[in-house]
């Protein structure tokens, strides 16, 4: 298995920094790939009468602890408001996919857990999803896929670090200017 932090790239095939591959082109390529993946997923989801939000909710609740998760935690994971998630949860409950249970310690708090039907639907959907992508990815060489996976992992880590740094910067006192040498130290 390749250590994704030590990926060796063929730099002869890469444009020089600031060269042909502009930031806009890179983002456009990533978004185009994401859109194609989304189209494949939509086909798979529709066979199970699911959509992206329901599938993501099933996955998050299914991966939560044995005690379930709160509606607030689900809303945060989906990047949606609690009121939107409330409607989603109500519809999923009506379809028998999950339970909303009161906690023993706080009767006001509710936890979400998958029903047997929800667990089975999630398992079936993940199996079909896995088969679909195995079929698609089987057209590529294993070494190339492993390198791509590593690059995407590193890219995601850098984005997360950049996002965290941006959040810290926005919380700074507005009257404290950030000096250019301080920015250089942060990015190193």
Rosetta blueprint (number, residue, H / E / L):
1 X L
2 X L
3 X L
4 X H
5 X H
6 X H
7 X L
8 X L
9 X L
10 X L
11 X H
12 X H
13 X H
14 X L
15 X L
16 X L
17 X L
18 X L
19 X L
20 X L
21 X L
22 X L
23 X H
24 X H
25 X H
26 X H
27 X H
28 X H
29 X H
30 X H
31 X H
32 X H
33 X H
34 X H
35 X H
36 X H
37 X H
38 X H
39 X H
40 X H
41 X H
42 X H
43 X H
44 X H
45 X H
46 X H
47 X H
48 X L
49 X L
50 X L
51 X L
52 X H
53 X H
54 X H
55 X H
56 X H
57 X H
58 X H
59 X H
60 X H
61 X H
62 X H
63 X H
64 X L
65 X L
66 X L
67 X L
68 X L
69 X E
70 X E
71 X H
72 X H
73 X H
74 X H
75 X H
76 X H
77 X H
78 X H
79 X L
80 X L
81 X L
82 X H
83 X H
84 X H
85 X H
86 X H
87 X H
88 X H
89 X H
90 X H
91 X H
92 X H
93 X H
94 X H
95 X L
96 X L
97 X L
98 X E
99 X E
100 X E
101 X E
102 X E
103 X L
104 X L
105 X L
106 X L
107 X L
108 X L
109 X L
110 X E
111 X E
112 X E
113 X E
114 X E
115 X L
116 X H
117 X H
118 X H
119 X H
120 X H
121 X H
122 X H
123 X H
124 X H
125 X H
126 X H
127 X H
128 X H
129 X H
130 X H
131 X H
132 X H
133 X H
134 X H
135 X H
136 X H
137 X H
138 X L
139 X L
140 X L
141 X L
142 X H
143 X H
144 X H
145 X H
146 X H
147 X H
148 X H
149 X H
150 X H
151 X H
152 X H
153 X H
154 X H
155 X H
156 X H
157 X H
158 X H
159 X H
160 X H
161 X H
162 X H
163 X H
164 X H
165 X H
166 X H
167 X H
168 X H
169 X H
170 X H
171 X H
172 X L
173 X L
174 X L
175 X L
176 X L
177 X L
178 X L
179 X L
180 X H
181 X H
182 X H
183 X H
184 X H
185 X H
186 X H
187 X H
188 X L
